[in-house]
Amino acid sequence: MDGGMSCADDPSPPFPLPPSPSPPAASFDRENQEKEEGNGQLDETDYPNLPCPLPYEELQIEAYTCLTPDLFEGFRFDYTKQLSKEFSLHHRVFMGMCDVPCDEANIQAIKYNAALYTFSAKYQNPRCTLVGRAVNDERNVSWIDYNITENFSIKADAMTTHVPHLSFANFRFDYKGKDFRAQMQLGTQTHYFLTCIQTISPNVSLGGEVFKYHHQRKVGIGCAARYASDHCIGTFHVVSNGLLSMNYLQKVSNKISLATQFYWDLNLREAFCSIGYEYLFPKCRLRSKIDSNGCVATYLEEKLFPGVNLILSAEVDHWRKSHRFGFGMSVGELF
């Protein structure tokens, strides 16, 4: 003990002696040292070597996954066969009801009977990923991601169909540096855009975008911000066409995540929000959400045996007077 005057041979006192006070100068030096050490911990951030940010369109991926479960109505069966380490096949049979796409949220849902079979093949190695998908309604979808170098990659996706004006092809160029990422996409039907995002601290990323719609002949800009830590993720996105979106995800534990989302359309004077959660049980995954339009949805994946899962899906949409219920099974690992 600092400043102690007793020796090892002296008999122990009948009660503990109070520690002798440190000199004022020593106390002052110790406080300064602790402050310097604390400041050193804050200044340990290696700003020249910040991590590469996520792609611009994936800044909200965590909250989107939690609040947008894979809902369906009817019966679905998935089977995946891993032929080798790099090549796998996937089959899907679906029998049920499908919704007709509609731009108006307050229109009652229109449904039609559908019986679909989808065959998919996937090839993947450290440098290239190639996916092909064929559906019995004459839709063919392909997607490729090829890494030319460690920092530069090319992505392309395309769909061909017998329905006029629905076939498309998109080409995307992705450059990623240590703490910077830029993308450019060119599309034959939809639009083209240019995005860039920069990591400014270990937890914060900022980015912007410029886009143009071919048919509407509109040009717009947008900006986004993302904060991510070990326990929470928050994003903010605003576009010049009047759309604002924010979401927040809180990781309560390794098994529980809570998420909320808010949208505001300035042109339509409409706002929309939703809240949901994801719970990981030892043998199942449960996702549920409810939104401001009175839509309640739940999605459950239950592991029955190794490689065999039971899928349950339910949704009640009071605003559109619609409901959906689906059940299915999956064998093998989905991709």
C-alpha positions in Angstrom: 0.0 0.0 0.0 1.3 3.5 -1.0 2.6 5.3 2.0 2.3 2.3 4.4 4.8 2.4 7.3 4.3 -1.1 8.9 6.7 -3.9 8.3 6.0 -7.6 7.7 7.3 -8.6 11.2 5.0 -6.2 13.1 2.0 -7.8 14.7 -1.4 -7.2 13.0 -3.4 -4.4 14.6 -6.6 -5.3 16.4 -8.7 -3.5 13.7 -7.9 -2.6 10.1 -6.0 0.6 9.7 -7.4 3.2 7.3 -5.3 3.7 4.2 -2.9 6.6 4.4 -4.0 9.5 2.2 -2.0 10.2 -1.0 -0.3 13.5 -1.4 -2.4 16.1 -3.3 0.1 16.1 -6.1 0.0 12.4 -6.6 -3.8 12.4 -6.5 -3.9 15.2 -9.1 -1.4 13.2 -11.4 -3.5 10.1 -11.0 -6.7 11.9 -12.1 -5.0 13.4 -15.1 -3.7 10.0 -16.0 -7.2 8.5 -15.8 -8.5 11.3 -18.0 -5.8 10.8 -20.5 -6.4 7.0 -20.6 -10.2 7.7 -21.0 -9.5 10.1 -23.8 -7.1 7.6 -25.3 -9.9 5.1 -25.5 -12.1 7.6 -27.3 -9.4 8.5 -29.6 -8.5 4.9 -30.5 -10.7 5.1 -33.6 -8.6 4.4 -36.7 -10.3 6.8 -39.1 -8.1 6.0 -42.1 -9.2 2.4 -41.8 -13.0 2.6 -41.2 -15.1 -0.3 -42.5 -16.8 -0.3 -45.9 -20.5 0.7 -45.7 -23.4 -1.3 -46.9 -24.8 -0.6 -50.4 -27.1 2.4 -50.5 -30.3 0.3 -51.1 -29.5 -2.0 -48.2 -29.2 0.6 -45.5 -32.6 -0.4 -44.1 -32.2 -4.1 -44.7 -32.5 -5.2 -41.0 -35.7 -3.4 -40.2 -37.1 -4.3 -43.6 -36.5 -8.0 -43.0 -38.1 -7.8 -39.6 -41.2 -5.9 -40.8 -41.7 -7.6 -44.2 -42.2 -11.3 -43.7 -42.6 -13.6 -46.7 -46.4 -13.8 -46.6 -48.4 -15.9 -49.0 -51.9 -17.5 -49.2 -52.4 -21.2 -49.9 -50.0 -24.0 -49.9 -46.2 -23.9 -50.7 -43.6 -26.6 -50.8 -39.8 -25.9 -51.2 -37.1 -28.4 -51.9 -33.4 -27.6 -52.2 -30.8 -30.1 -53.3 -27.1 -29.3 -52.7 -25.3 -31.1 -55.6 -21.9 -29.8 -54.7 -20.2 -27.2 -52.7 -20.8 -24.6 -55.5 -23.9 -25.8 -57.2 -27.5 -26.3 -55.9 -31.0 -26.7 -57.3 -34.3 -25.5 -55.9 -37.9 -26.5 -56.6 -41.0 -24.6 -55.4 -44.7 -25.7 -55.8 -47.3 -23.1 -55.0 -51.1 -23.5 -55.1 -53.2 -20.6 -53.7 -54.3 -17.0 -54.3 -52.3 -14.1 -55.6 -53.1 -10.4 -55.2 -53.3 -8.2 -58.3 -50.8 -5.3 -57.9 -52.6 -2.1 -57.1 -51.3 1.4 -56.5 -54.1 2.6 -54.3 -54.0 1.4 -50.7 -57.7 1.9 -50.0 -59.0 -0.3 -52.9 -60.3 -3.7 -51.9 -57.8 -6.4 -52.8 -58.4 -8.3 -56.1 -57.2 -12.0 -56.1 -56.9 -14.7 -58.6 -56.2 -18.5 -58.4 -52.7 -19.5 -59.2 -50.8 -22.8 -59.5 -47.1 -22.2 -60.0 -44.0 -24.3 -60.3 -40.6 -22.6 -60.1 -37.2 -24.2 -60.9 -34.0 -22.5 -59.8 -30.4 -23.2 -60.1 -27.5 -21.5 -58.3 -23.8 -21.5 -58.9 -21.6 -19.7 -56.4 -17.8 -19.4 -55.8 -15.8 -16.7 -54.1 -15.7 -14.6 -57.3 -19.0 -15.2 -59.1 -22.7 -15.9 -58.2 -25.1 -17.0 -60.9 -28.8 -17.7 -60.4 -31.4 -18.7 -63.0 -35.1 -19.2 -62.4 -37.9 -20.4 -64.6 -41.6 -20.3 -63.8 -44.4 -22.2 -65.6 -46.2 -18.9 -66.4 -43.4 -18.2 -69.0 -41.3 -16.0 -66.7 -37.6 -16.4 -66.8 -35.3 -14.6 -64.3 -31.5 -14.5 -64.2 -29.1 -12.7 -61.9 -25.3 -12.6 -61.9 -22.8 -11.0 -59.6 -19.2 -11.1 -60.8 -16.2 -9.6 -58.8 -13.7 -8.4 -61.4 -11.3 -7.2 -58.7 -11.4 -7.0 -54.9 -12.9 -3.5 -55.1 -15.0 -3.6 -58.3 -17.9 -5.8 -59.3 -20.6 -6.0 -61.9 -24.2 -7.1 -61.2 -26.9 -7.8 -63.7 -30.5 -9.1 -63.6 -33.1 -9.6 -66.2 -36.6 -11.0 -66.7 -38.3 -12.1 -69.9 -42.1 -12.7 -70.1 -44.8 -13.0 -72.7 -46.6 -10.0 -71.2 -45.8 -6.9 -73.3 -43.7 -4.2 -71.7 -42.8 -6.2 -68.6 -39.5 -7.7 -69.7 -36.5 -5.8 -68.4 -32.7 -5.9 -67.8 -30.6 -4.0 -65.3 -26.8 -3.5 -65.1 -25.1 -2.3 -62.0 -21.5 -1.3 -61.4 -20.3 -1.4 -57.8 -17.0 0.1 -56.5 -16.1 -0.3 -52.8 -13.1 1.1 -51.1 -12.0 1.1 -47.4 -14.7 3.5 -46.2 -16.5 4.5 -49.5 -18.9 2.8 -51.8 -20.4 4.0 -55.1 -22.9 2.3 -57.5 -24.3 3.1 -60.9 -27.3 1.3 -62.4 -28.6 1.4 -66.0 -32.0 -0.1 -66.7 -33.9 -0.8 -70.0 -37.3 -0.1 -68.5 -37.4 1.5 -65.1 -34.7 4.1 -64.4 -31.1 4.7 -63.8 -29.4 5.9 -60.6 -26.0 6.8 -59.1 -25.4 6.4 -55.4 -22.5 6.9 -53.1 -22.1 6.3 -49.4 -19.3 7.2 -47.0 -18.5 5.8 -43.5 -17.6 8.9 -41.4 -17.3 7.0 -38.0 -17.4 3.4 -36.8 -21.2 3.8 -36.3 -22.4 6.4 -38.8 -22.7 6.3 -42.6 -23.9 9.1 -44.9 -24.9 8.8 -48.6 -26.7 10.3 -51.5 -28.4 9.4 -54.8 -29.3 10.8 -58.2 -32.0 9.0 -60.2 -34.1 9.4 -63.3 -37.4 7.6 -64.4 -37.6 6.9 -68.1 -41.4 6.9 -68.5 -42.2 9.7 -66.1 -39.2 11.8 -67.3 -38.4 12.8 -63.8 -35.1 13.5 -62.2 -34.6 13.4 -58.4 -32.1 13.4 -55.7 -32.0 11.8 -52.2 -29.9 11.5 -49.1 -29.7 8.9 -46.3 -28.0 8.4 -43.0 -27.5 5.3 -41.0 -26.4 4.7 -37.4 -25.5 1.2 -36.3 -24.2 -0.1 -33.0 -24.2 -3.5 -31.3 -27.6 -2.9 -29.9 -29.5 -0.7 -32.3 -29.8 0.4 -35.9 -31.5 3.6 -37.1 -31.8 5.0 -40.7 -33.2 8.1 -42.3 -34.0 8.6 -46.0 -35.5 11.6 -47.8 -36.1 12.0 -51.5 -36.8 15.2 -53.5 -40.2 13.7 -54.7 -41.6 14.2 -51.2 -41.0 10.8 -49.7 -39.5 10.5 -46.2 -38.8 7.2 -44.4 -37.3 6.4 -41.1 -36.8 3.1 -39.2 -35.3 1.9 -36.0 -34.4 -1.6 -34.8 -33.5 -2.4 -31.2 -31.7 -5.7 -30.4 -33.2 -6.5 -27.0 -31.1 -9.7 -26.9 -29.6 -12.2 -29.2 -33.0 -13.7 -29.7 -35.4 -10.7 -29.7 -35.4 -7.7 -32.1 -38.0 -4.9 -32.1 -38.4 -2.7 -35.2 -40.5 0.3 -36.2 -40.9 2.1 -39.5 -42.4 5.5 -40.6 -43.2 6.7 -44.1 -44.5 10.1 -45.1 -45.5 11.1 -48.7 -45.6 14.9 -49.0 -47.4 14.9 -52.3 -50.3 12.6 -51.2 -50.4 14.0 -47.7 -50.3 10.5 -46.3 -48.3 8.9 -43.5 -47.8 5.3 -42.7 -46.1 3.5 -39.8 -45.6 0.0 -38.6 -44.1 -1.8 -35.7 -43.0 -5.4 -35.3 -40.7 -7.9 -33.7 -38.6 -11.0 -34.5 -38.2 -13.8 -31.9 -35.7 -16.6 -32.4 -36.6 -19.7 -30.5 -34.3 -22.7 -30.3 -36.2 -24.4 -33.1 -38.3 -21.7 -34.8 -38.4 -18.1 -35.9 -41.4 -15.9 -35.3 -42.1 -12.5 -37.0 -45.1 -10.3 -36.4 -46.1 -6.8 -37.3 -49.0 -4.3 -37.2 -49.3 -1.1 -39.1 -51.4 2.1 -39.0 -53.8 0.8 -41.6 -54.9 -2.0 -39.3 -53.0 -4.7 -41.1 -51.7 -7.5 -38.8 -49.4 -10.2 -40.0 -47.5 -13.2 -38.6 -44.9 -15.5 -40.1 -43.6 -18.7 -38.4 -40.8 -21.1 -39.4 -40.7 -24.2 -37.2 -37.9 -26.7 -37.5 -39.4 -30.2 -37.3 -36.4 -32.2 -38.2 -32.9 -31.4 -39.5 -33.4 -29.8 -42.9 -37.3 -29.9 -42.6 -39.2 -26.8 -41.7 -42.9 -26.0 -41.3 -44.1 -22.6 -42.5 -47.2 -20.8 -41.3 -48.3 -17.4 -42.7 -51.3 -15.2 -41.7 -52.4 -11.7 -42.5 -55.5 -9.7 -41.8 -55.9 -6.3 -43.6 -58.9 -4.5 -42.2 -58.3 -1.4 -44.5 -58.5 -3.4 -47.8 -61.0 -6.0 -46.4 -58.6 -8.8 -47.2 -57.1 -11.7 -45.3 -54.5 -14.3 -46.2 -53.5 -17.6 -44.6 -50.8 -20.0 -45.9 -49.0 -23.1 -44.8 -46.2 -25.0 -46.3 -43.0 -27.0 -45.9 -39.4 -26.6 -46.9 -36.8 -29.4 -47.2 -33.2 -28.5 -47.4 -31.6 -25.0 -47.1 -33.3 -22.2 -49.0 -31.1 -19.7 -51.0 
